[in-house]
Amino acid sequence: MVKIDESRCMGCGICAGICPDGIEVIGGTAKIKNENATCIKEAAASCPRHAIILENTESSQNAPLYDRRSGLGLRMRGRRHRRGRR
Ligand code: SF4
């Protein structure tokens, strides 16, 4: 399941640009058009406000692309971790 956290979305349209089949911006807020679009995960990972929530956690392949507690993207968290060890 895919949701948009409208309190976080600023309507920038990055997600819709990356995944026009899955997301559209209406009235300044992103809306899910097709949650099964293959590009949804990439759009979620690219959202600067982490407003796209992927809720299917049945397998690691479908795990959220961000850490809900810290709000950081998992890729970002990994980069910070590596930077900290230098
Ligand atoms: S990229 Fe994020 S903040 Fe921008 S429109 Fe999409 S959901 Fe909203």
Boltz pocket constraint, residues with backbone or C-beta under 6 A from the ligand:
constraints:
  - pocket:
      binder: B
      contacts: [[A, 4], [A, 8], [A, 9], [A, 10], [A, 11], [A, 12], [A, 13], [A, 14], [A, 15], [A, 16], [A, 25], [A, 29], [A, 30], [A, 43], [A, 46], [A, 47], [A, 48], [A, 49], [A, 50], [A, 51], [A, 52]]
      max_distance: 6.0
